[in-house]
Amino acid sequence: MMTVSVNSWWASLCVVAAINVLAWSASAVLLYRRQDSQTLEAFALLRLQLVLSAVYVAGCAFRSIVPVYDVPRVVMLDSWISSVFVGRSVATVAELCFVAQWALLLNAISRTTGSALGRTVAMMLVPLIAIAEVCSWYSVLTTSNIGHVVEESIWGFCAAAVVASLVVISPRCTGALRQLLNVCCVAGIAYVAYMFLVDVPMYWTRWIADEANGHLYLSVGQGLTDVASRWRVSHRWEDWQHEVAWMSLYFSVAVWLSIALIHAPVSMTRAIARDRRSSSVVVQTTR
């Protein structure tokens, strides 16, 4: 029987997933209402952000409804749709789209401010996360958590690189735009701290424990067969408790960030316009 704790947590994931889909839909409607007020280049960027966010929001909604604990093959639903192969495939596509959103925005900010560092980091983000996804698949297939250690370290490094880029860019901006970038920096620092103080050590501890217990890992070939055909249904809190924190944050806060990135180019443009108007007023007053 499903415990009350697991039932409540799973239900909350499903409710948040529904809210996220509605929020994305509202963003799509708002975007197309703003179409006439945007340049063709700006609207193209907004539309691409919308499409990338749609993939990420849909992927996280799917994984909220069909949660999977990859390495031990623990699932909620007894169905092929709950297989680790399906869940990991959805996650891979969704996460690449999410990081592409960040790369697009960072590139746009860097071009506006003339930051070579920002443009370089923006170009690196998607390839680095693609490597992280390969590491994740390695762990999922072989059941060795060392791949997750490398994967999460790459995510943390990428976030730190983005923060460093924004720190360099921020002094080149004024007023509202600088405040917006500073908020992004604070959020990025919190994420980096979580990754290197909580997430990476968690997977490292699991790998050390497996090594100490003489855990027998699968080959990549064995893993491919295993993830597509084996899953263990469990509704016990003991099996899910270590996944609750990161899944809850990932399927809520991370999705909200993805949706916010749809509106970020508009916010950035407005901030630049406000700063220019303020500068114009100062110049006129001085004269």
VOBA-1610 file (N, C-alpha, C; in pm, whole numbers, padded with zeros to 5 digits, always signed):
BEGIN
Met+00084-00120+00000Met+00000+00000+00000Met+00088+00125+00000Met+00042+00226-00068Met+00116+00351-00072Met+00103+00425+00061Thr+00217+00471+00113Thr+00213+00545+00239Thr+00155+00683+00215Val+00103+00744+00321Val+00044+00877+00310Val+00149+00978+00265Ser+00272+00965+00317Ser+00378+01060+00284Ser+00409+01058+00135Val+00431+00941+00079Val+00463+00929-00062Val+00345+00975-00147Asn+00226+00937-00106Asn+00105+00976-00180Asn+00092+01128-00186Ser+00115+01194-00074Ser+00104+01340-00068Ser+00210+01407-00154Trp+00331+01355-00147Trp+00440+01413-00225Trp+00414+01397-00375Trp+00374+01278-00415Trp+00346+01252-00557Trp+00232+01340-00607Ala+00128+01352-00526Ala+00014+01438-00564Ala+00058+01583-00579Ser+00146+01628-00491Ser+00193+01767-00500Ser+00275+01789-00627Leu+00354+01690-00666Leu+00429+01699-00792Leu+00335+01714-00911Cys+00227+01636-00909Cys+00130+01641-01020Cys+00058+01776-01025Val+00024+01829-00908Val-00044+01960-00903Val+00049+02069-00955Val+00175+02067-00911Val+00272+02167-00956Val+00293+02155-01107Ala+00295+02032-01158Ala+00312+02011-01303Ala+00197+02076-01380Ala+00074+02059-01331Ala-00042+02120-01396Ala-00034+02271-01393Ile+00007+02328-01279Ile+00021+02473-01267Ile+00129+02524-01362Asn+00237+02449-01374Asn+00346+02490-01463Asn+00302+02493-01609Val+00222+02395-01649Val+00171+02392-01787Val+00081+02512-01813Leu-00002+02544-01715Leu-00090+02661-01728Leu-00008+02790-01735Ala+00097+02798-01654Ala+00182+02917-01654Ala+00252+02933-01789Trp+00300+02822-01845Trp+00363+02830-01977Trp+00261+02875-02083Ser+00140+02821-02076Ser+00035+02858-02171Ser+00003+03006-02163Ala-00004+03059-02041Ala-00029+03202-02023Ala+00086+03285-02082Ser+00208+03234-02067Ser+00324+03304-02122Ser+00318+03306-02274Ala+00272+03196-02334Ala+00260+03189-02480Ala+00159+03291-02531Val+00046+03301-02463Val-00057+03399-02502Val-00003+03541-02489Leu+00066+03568-02378Leu+00122+03701-02356Leu+00226+03735-02461Leu+00308+03636-02498Leu+00412+03659-02598Leu+00351+03703-02731Tyr+00249+03634-02776Tyr+00192+03666-02906Tyr+00111+03796-02902Arg+00066+03836-02785Arg+00002+03968-02774Arg+00104+04080-02786Arg+00229+04049-02749Arg+00335+04149-02756Arg+00405+04150-02893Gln+00363+04065-02982Gln+00434+04047-03109Gln+00453+04177-03185Asp+00349+04260-03190Asp+00355+04383-03268Asp+00451+04486-03209Ser+00480+04474-03079Ser+00567+04572-03015Ser+00714+04531-03018Gln+00745+04416-03079Gln+00881+04365-03082Gln+00939+04372-03223Thr+01070+04389-03231Thr+01137+04379-03361Thr+01136+04233-03404Leu+01160+04208-03532Leu+01161+04070-03582Leu+01267+03986-03511Glu+01385+04045-03487Glu+01493+03973-03420Glu+01456+03940-03276Ala+01398+04039-03206Ala+01359+04018-03066Ala+01249+03914-03056Phe+01151+03921-03146Phe+01041+03825-03141Phe+01089+03684-03174Ala+01186+03672-03265Ala+01242+03541-03298Ala+01307+03478-03176Leu+01379+03561-03097Leu+01442+03512-02975Leu+01337+03470-02873Leu+01233+03551-02857Leu+01126+03518-02764Leu+01056+03389-02803Arg+01031+03371-02932Arg+00963+03251-02978Arg+01049+03127-02956Leu+01179+03139-02980Leu+01269+03025-02958Leu+01274+02991-02810Gln+01279+03093-02724Gln+01274+03068-02579Gln+01145+02996-02542Leu+01035+03034-02604Leu+00906+02973-02575Leu+00905+02825-02612Val+00961+02792-02729Val+00964+02653-02775Val+01054+02568-02685Leu+01173+02620-02654Leu+01265+02545-02567Leu+01204+02524-02429Ser+01137+02627-02377Ser+01072+02614-02247Ser+00959+02512-02252Ala+00887+02507-02364Ala+00776+02411-02378Ala+00827+02269-02362Val+00941+02239-02423Val+00998+02105-02414Val+01037+02074-02269Tyr+01098+02173-02203Tyr+01142+02151-02065Tyr+01024+02137-01970Val+00924+02223-01986Val+00805+02216-01900Val+00733+02083-01920Ala+00718+02041-02046Ala+00650+01914-02074Ala+00730+01796-02020Gly+00862+01802-02035Gly+00946+01694-01984Gly+00937+01681-01833Cys+00940+01794-01763Cys+00931+01791-01617Cys+00793+01749-01571Ala+00689+01787-01646Ala+00552+01745-01612Ala+00541+01593-01624Phe+00597+01538-01732Phe+00595+01393-01751Phe+00666+01323-01637Arg+00783+01374-01599Arg+00862+01310-01494Arg+00800+01329-01356Ser+00717+01433-01340Ser+00645+01452-01214Ser+00533+01349-01201Ile+00466+01323-01312Ile+00355+01226-01311Ile+00407+01083-01307Val+00522+01062-01370Val+00582+00927-01375Val+00723+00934-01315Pro+00735+00955-01184Pro+00868+00967-01122Pro+00945+00837-01126Val+01076+00850-01147Val+01165+00734-01156Val+01292+00763-01077Tyr+01334+00667-00997Tyr+01462+00673-00927Tyr+01556+00584-01009Asp+01641+00647-01090Asp+01708+00579-01201Asp+01794+00459-01164Val+01894+00478-01080Val+01995+00373-01059Val+01936+00245-00999Pro+01853+00253-00893Pro+01793+00130-00841Pro+01668+00085-00917Arg+01629+00160-01024Arg+01515+00124-01109Arg+01382+00126-01031Val+01368+00219-00939Val+01246+00229-00858Val+01148+00324-00927Val+01022+00282-00938Val+00920+00362-01006Val+00791+00362-00924Met+00699+00448-00962Met+00568+00454-00897Met+00463+00371-00970Leu+00473+00371-01104Leu+00371+00303-01186Leu+00430+00178-01249Asp+00355+00072-01249Asp+00399-00053-01310Asp+00363-00052-01458Ser+00446+00014-01537Ser+00420+00028-01680Ser+00551+00054-01754Trp+00557+00018-01883Trp+00677+00045-01962Trp+00707+00194-01971Ile+00602+00275-01957Ile+00623+00419-01964Ile+00704+00469-01845Ser+00708+00389-01739Ser+00787+00422-01621Ser+00931+00372-01630Ser+00965+00306-01739Ser+01100+00251-01751Ser+01204+00362-01744Val+01320+00327-01692Val+01428+00424-01680Val+01470+00475-01817Phe+01463+00390-01917Phe+01502+00431-02052Phe+01415+00547-02102Val+01285+00535-02083Val+01194+00641-02125Val+01218+00768-02043Gly+01224+00753-01911Gly+01243+00869-01824Gly+01373+00942-01850Arg+01482+00867-01867Arg+01612+00930-01890Arg+01618+00997-02027Ser+01552+00937-02126Ser+01548+00998-02260Ser+01475+01131-02257Val+01360+01135-02188Val+01284+01259-02174Val+01368+01364-02101Ala+01437+01322-01995Ala+01518+01415-01917Ala+01632+01472-02000Thr+01694+01391-02083Thr+01807+01436-02165Thr+01765+01548-02260Val+01656+01526-02332Val+01608+01627-02427Val+01567+01754-02352Ala+01495+01738-02242Ala+01446+01854-02167Ala+01561+01937-02111Glu+01662+01872-02057Glu+01773+01945-01995Glu+01858+02017-02098Leu+01875+01959-02215Leu+01948+02027-02322Leu+01872+02153-02367Cys+01740+02144-02370Cys+01660+02262-02406Cys+01671+02369-02298Phe+01673+02329-02172Phe+01682+02424-02062Phe+01814+02501-02067Val+01923+02429-02087Val+02053+02498-02090Val+02066+02581-02217Ala+01998+02541-02325Ala+01998+02623-02446Ala+01931+02758-02420Gln+01828+02758-02334Gln+01764+02885-02297Gln+01865+02978-02231Trp+01944+02926-02139Trp+02044+03007-02070Trp+02149+03058-02168Ala+02191+02969-02260Ala+02294+03008-02356Ala+02245+03121-02446Leu+02121+03113-02491Leu+02065+03217-02577Leu+02059+03352-02506Leu+02011+03349-02381Leu+01998+03475-02307Leu+02135+03535-02276Leu+02230+03451-02233Leu+02364+03501-02202Leu+02430+03558-02327Asn+02409+03493-02440Asn+02466+03543-02565Asn+02406+03679-02601Ala+02275+03694-02581Ala+02209+03821-02613Ala+02261+03933-02523Ile+02275+03904-02393Ile+02327+04005-02300Ile+02471+04040-02334Ser+02549+03939-02370Ser+02691+03960-02400Ser+02710+04043-02526Arg+02626+04020-02626Arg+02634+04100-02749Arg+02596+04245-02722Thr+02495+04263-02636Thr+02451+04399-02603Thr+02559+04477-02529Thr+02632+04409-02440Thr+02732+04475-02356Thr+02874+04459-02409Gly+02892+04383-02516Gly+03025+04363-02574Gly+03116+04277-02488Ser+03060+04175-02421Ser+03139+04089-02334Ser+03188+03965-02409Ala+03317+03955-02429Ala+03375+03838-02496Ala+03364+03714-02405Leu+03383+03734-02274Leu+03372+03621-02181Leu+03232+03563-02185Gly+03130+03648-02183Gly+02993+03602-02186Gly+02962+03523-02311Arg+03010+03571-02426Arg+02985+03499-02551Arg+03054+03363-02552Thr+03175+03358-02496Thr+03249+03231-02489Thr+03177+03130-02401Val+03132+03175-02284Val+03060+03086-02193Val+02930+03039-02256Ala+02860+03130-02323Ala+02734+03094-02389Ala+02755+02983-02492Met+02868+02989-02565Met+02898+02886-02665Met+02934+02753-02602Met+02988+02756-02479Met+03032+02634-02412Met+02920+02558-02343Leu+02813+02627-02307Leu+02713+02568-02218Leu+02651+02440-02272Val+02596+02444-02394Val+02527+02327-02448Val+02622+02208-02468Pro+02743+02227-02527Pro+02835+02113-02539Pro+02873+02052-02404Leu+02896+02137-02303Leu+02933+02085-02171Leu+02818+02004-02109Ile+02697+02054-02122Ile+02584+01980-02065Ile+02557+01852-02145Ala+02588+01853-02274Ala+02577+01730-02353Ala+02672+01624-02296Ile+02792+01666-02256Ile+02887+01573-02191Ile+02830+01526-02058Ala+02769+01618-01983Ala+02707+01582-01855Ala+02598+01477-01875Glu+02522+01490-01982Glu+02416+01392-02010Glu+02474+01254-02042Val+02587+01252-02111Val+02655+01124-02138Val+02698+01059-02006Cys+02751+01140-01915Cys+02792+01089-01783Cys+02672+01036-01706Ser+02558+01106-01717Ser+02437+01061-01650Ser+02392+00925-01705Trp+02394+00913-01837Trp+02357+00784-01899Trp+02451+00673-01855Tyr+02580+00705-01841Tyr+02676+00605-01795Tyr+02636+00552-01658Ser+02602+00643-01567Ser+02561+00602-01433Ser+02432+00522-01435Val+02337+00568-01515Val+02207+00500-01522Val+02223+00359-01578Leu+02307+00344-01679Leu+02323+00213-01742Leu+02406+00118-01656Thr+02514+00167-01599Thr+02605+00078-01525Thr+02569+00067-01377Thr+02486+00157-01327Thr+02447+00171-01185Thr+02563+00223-01099Ser+02666+00280-01162Ser+02777+00340-01089Ser+02753+00490-01073Asn+02745+00536-00950Asn+02714+00677-00923Asn+02828+00773-00955Ile+02944+00723-00993Ile+03055+00812-01023Ile+03022+00900-01144Gly+02943+00846-01236Gly+02901+00927-01350Gly+02816+01045-01308His+02730+01024-01207His+02648+01133-01156His+02733+01239-01086Val+02842+01195-01023Val+02933+01291-00959Val+02990+01387-01064Val+03034+01329-01176Val+03090+01412-01284Val+02981+01498-01346Glu+02864+01438-01369Glu+02752+01511-01429Glu+02716+01634-01348Glu+02692+01616-01219Glu+02650+01728-01136Glu+02761+01831-01118Ser+02886+01785-01122Ser+02999+01879-01114Ser+03002+01968-01238Ile+02972+01910-01354Ile+02968+01990-01477Ile+02856+02093-01471Trp+02738+02050-01422Trp+02628+02146-01406Trp+02669+02260-01313Gly+02732+02227-01202Gly+02776+02330-01109Gly+02880+02422-01169Phe+02974+02365-01246Phe+03076+02446-01312Phe+03013+02542-01413Cys+02918+02491-01490Cys+02850+02576-01590Cys+02778+02693-01523Ala+02710+02664-01412Ala+02640+02771-01340Ala+02740+02873-01286Ala+02855+02824-01235Ala+02957+02916-01185Ala+03012+03003-01298Ala+03028+02945-01417Ala+03077+03021-01532Ala+02978+03129-01573Val+02849+03095-01569Val+02746+03194-01601Val+02749+03309-01500Val+02760+03275-01372Val+02766+03378-01268Val+02888+03468-01289Ala+03004+03406-01319Ala+03126+03484-01343Ala+03107+03580-01460Ser+03040+03531-01565Ser+03013+03616-01682Ser+02925+03735-01644Leu+02822+03709-01564Leu+02731+03817-01524Leu+02800+03917-01431Val+02892+03868-01348Val+02969+03958-01260Val+03054+04053-01344Val+03112+04001-01452Val+03194+04084-01541Val+03107+04182-01619Ile+02988+04135-01661Ile+02899+04218-01742Ile+02832+04327-01660Ser+02798+04297-01534Ser+02718+04388-01452Ser+02773+04531-01443Pro+02904+04552-01424Pro+02954+04691-01415Pro+02935+04770-01544Arg+02915+04701-01656Arg+02894+04770-01783Arg+02750+04818-01799Cys+02666+04776-01706Cys+02524+04811-01712Cys+02492+04913-01602Thr+02376+04972-01612Thr+02334+05069-01511Thr+02190+05041-01470Gly+02152+05099-01358Gly+02013+05097-01314Gly+01945+04963-01312Ala+01830+04955-01380Ala+01742+04839-01374Ala+01810+04713-01429Leu+01887+04726-01535Leu+01952+04609-01594Leu+02055+04551-01499Arg+02131+04637-01433Arg+02229+04588-01336Arg+02159+04516-01221Gln+02049+04570-01174Gln+01974+04504-01067Gln+01925+04367-01109Leu+01877+04356-01234Leu+01830+04229-01286Leu+01943+04126-01290Leu+02062+04169-01336Leu+02176+04079-01342Leu+02223+04039-01202Asn+02215+04131-01108Asn+02256+04100-00970Asn+02165+03995-00908Val+02036+04003-00937Val+01942+03901-00888Val+01978+03764-00947Cys+02011+03763-01076Cys+02051+03638-01142Cys+02179+03582-01078Cys+02271+03671-01043Cys+02395+03627-00979Cys+02369+03561-00844Val+02282+03622-00766Val+02249+03566-00634Val+02186+03428-00649Ala+02091+03416-00743Ala+02027+03286-00766Ala+02129+03184-00814Gly+02221+03228-00900Gly+02323+03137-00952Gly+02418+03090-00842Ile+02456+03179-00755Ile+02545+03142-00644Ile+02477+03040-00552Ala+02348+03060-00526Ala+02273+02965-00443Ala+02270+02828-00508Tyr+02253+02825-00640Tyr+02250+02698-00713Tyr+02386+02629-00707Val+02492+02705-00730Val+02627+02647-00726Val+02655+02590-00587Ala+02617+02664-00484Ala+02638+02616-00347Ala+02564+02486-00322Tyr+02438+02479-00369Tyr+02360+02356-00352Tyr+02426+02239-00423Met+02472+02262-00545Met+02530+02153-00623Met+02655+02097-00556Phe+02745+02186-00512Phe+02873+02139-00460Phe+02872+02107-00311Leu+02772+02156-00239Leu+02763+02126-00096Leu+02663+02014-00065Val+02569+01991-00155Val+02464+01891-00128Val+02462+01782-00234Asp+02442+01821-00359Asp+02415+01723-00464Asp+02537+01637-00497Val+02649+01699-00529Val+02770+01622-00563Val+02814+01533-00446Pro+02820+01585-00323Pro+02857+01498-00211Pro+02762+01379-00192Met+02631+01398-00221Met+02534+01289-00208Met+02570+01173-00301Tyr+02598+01205-00427Tyr+02632+01100-00522Tyr+02769+01040-00492Trp+02861+01123-00445Trp+02993+01072-00408Trp+02982+00972-00292Thr+02899+01005-00194Thr+02879+00915-00079Thr+02817+00784-00124Arg+02722+00790-00216Arg+02660+00667-00267Arg+02763+00580-00339Trp+02850+00645-00419Trp+02950+00568-00493Trp+03050+00503-00398Ile+03094+00579-00296Ile+03188+00524-00198Ile+03125+00405-00125Ala+02997+00417-00089Ala+02929+00307-00021Ala+02920+00183-00111Asp+02890+00203-00239Asp+02884+00090-00332Asp+03021+00024-00347Glu+03125+00105-00354Glu+03260+00050-00365Glu+03295-00032-00240Ala+03260+00022-00124Ala+03290-00049+00001Ala+03213-00179+00013Asn+03093-00184-00043Asn+03009-00304-00036Asn+03035-00402-00150Gly+03130-00368-00237Gly+03162-00456-00348Gly+03049-00467-00450His+02982-00356-00473His+02870-00356-00567His+02916-00397-00706Leu+02841-00487-00770Leu+02873-00533-00905Leu+02802-00446-01008Tyr+02879-00374-01087Tyr+02822-00283-01185Tyr+02789-00358-01315Leu+02696-00302-01389Leu+02660-00358-01519Leu+02749-00300-01627Ser+02764-00375-01737Ser+02828-00316-01854Ser+02727-00225-01922Val+02774-00144-02016Val+02683-00054-02087Val+02578-00135-02164Gly+02622-00245-02226Gly+02528-00329-02300Gly+02424-00393-02209Gln+02469-00445-02096Gln+02375-00503-01999Gln+02279-00395-01948Gly+02333-00276-01927Gly+02250-00167-01876Gly+02140-00127-01973Leu+02170-00126-02103Leu+02068-00091-02201Leu+01949-00185-02196Thr+01979-00313-02182Thr+01870-00412-02170Thr+01795-00394-02038Asp+01871-00365-01933Asp+01813-00355-01799Asp+01719-00236-01788Val+01761-00118-01837Val+01678+00002-01820Val+01551-00004-01904Ala+01553-00085-02009Ala+01436-00092-02096Ala+01336-00198-02051Ser+01380-00289-01965Ser+01294-00403-01933Ser+01268-00427-01784Arg+01345-00361-01698Arg+01329-00390-01554Arg+01296-00263-01478Trp+01193-00270-01396Trp+01162-00162-01304Trp+01097-00222-01180Arg+01121-00159-01068Arg+01070-00210-00940Arg+00973-00109-00882Val+00848-00148-00871Val+00745-00059-00817Val+00759-00052-00665Ser+00768+00069-00615Ser+00776+00088-00469Ser+00705+00217-00431His+00625+00207-00325His+00559+00324-00269His+00604+00347-00125Arg+00719+00291-00093Arg+00773+00306+00043Arg+00852+00436+00053Trp+00828+00509+00161Trp+00899+00634+00183Trp+01050+00611+00190Glu+01090+00497+00246Glu+01232+00467+00260Glu+01303+00462+00126Asp+01233+00424+00020Asp+01294+00415-00112Asp+01301+00548-00184Trp+01216+00644-00144Trp+01208+00771-00215Trp+01261+00891-00137Gln+01284+00875-00008Gln+01311+00991+00076Gln+01433+01072+00032His+01536+01004-00021His+01656+01078-00062His+01637+01151-00195Glu+01531+01121-00267Glu+01505+01187-00395Glu+01406+01303-00383Val+01338+01309-00271Val+01229+01406-00254Val+01278+01550-00269Ala+01388+01585-00203Ala+01434+01724-00202Ala+01467+01773-00342Trp+01554+01700-00412Trp+01598+01751-00542Trp+01486+01742-00646Met+01404+01637-00641Met+01293+01628-00737Met+01193+01741-00716Ser+01163+01771-00590Ser+01066+01876-00560Ser+01115+02012-00611Leu+01243+02043-00587Leu+01300+02169-00633Leu+01313+02171-00785Tyr+01356+02060-00841Tyr+01380+02052-00985Tyr+01251+02069-01064Phe+01144+02003-01020Phe+01018+02006-01095Phe+00931+02127-01062Ser+00982+02215-00976Ser+00909+02338-00945Ser+00995+02459-00977Val+01096+02487-00894Val+01177+02608-00910Val+01247+02612-01045Ala+01306+02500-01088Ala+01377+02499-01217Ala+01281+02526-01332Val+01159+02473-01324Val+01060+02498-01428Val+01018+02645-01427Trp+01003+02703-01309Trp+00967+02845-01301Trp+01076+02932-01364Leu+01202+02892-01345Leu+01312+02966-01407Leu+01303+02956-01559Ser+01271+02837-01608Ser+01257+02817-01752Ser+01148+02908-01809Ile+01035+02916-01740Ile+00926+03002-01785Ile+00966+03149-01775Ala+01040+03184-01671Ala+01085+03323-01654Ala+01179+03363-01768Leu+01257+03268-01818Leu+01351+03299-01925Leu+01278+03339-02054Ile+01152+03297-02069Ile+01072+03340-02184Ile+01057+03491-02183His+01038+03546-02063His+01012+03690-02048His+01140+03771-02027Ala+01253+03702-02005Ala+01377+03773-01974Ala+01421+03870-02083Pro+01415+03832-02213Pro+01455+03930-02315Pro+01372+04058-02311Val+01242+04045-02285Val+01157+04163-02275Val+01198+04248-02155Ser+01220+04182-02041Ser+01263+04254-01921Ser+01395+04324-01943Met+01488+04255-02012Met+01618+04314-02040Met+01605+04437-02130Thr+01522+04425-02234Thr+01501+04536-02327Thr+01441+04656-02255Arg+01340+04630-02169Arg+01277+04738-02095Arg+01375+04804-01998Ala+01460+04721-01935Ala+01558+04775-01841Ala+01656+04866-01913Ile+01701+04824-02033Ile+01793+04907-02111Ile+01725+05038-02150Ala+01598+05030-02192Ala+01524+05150-02231Ala+01509+05246-02113Arg+01478+05191-01994Arg+01464+05277-01876Arg+01596+05345-01842Asp+01706+05267-01853Asp+01837+05323-01822Asp+01873+05435-01919Arg+01839+05416-02048Arg+01868+05519-02147Arg+01787+05645-02121Arg+01659+05626-02083Arg+01576+05743-02053Arg+01630+05817-01932Ser+01673+05740-01830Ser+01729+05803-01710Ser+01854+05882-01743Ser+01940+05822-01829Ser+02063+05890-01868Ser+02031+06018-01944Ser+01928+06010-02029Ser+01889+06128-02106Ser+01840+06239-02015Val+01764+06203-01912Val+01714+06303-01817Val+01829+06368-01743Val+01929+06288-01703Val+02045+06342-01632Val+02120+06440-01720Val+02140+06403-01847Val+02212+06491-01939Val+02139+06622-01958Gln+02007+06616-01975Gln+01927+06737-01995Gln+01930+06826-01871Thr+01923+06764-01753Thr+01927+06839-01628Thr+02061+06910-01613Thr+02169+06838-01649Thr+02303+06895-01637Thr+02318+07016-01730Arg+02262+07001-01851Arg+02270+07112-01944Arg+02191+07232-01893
//
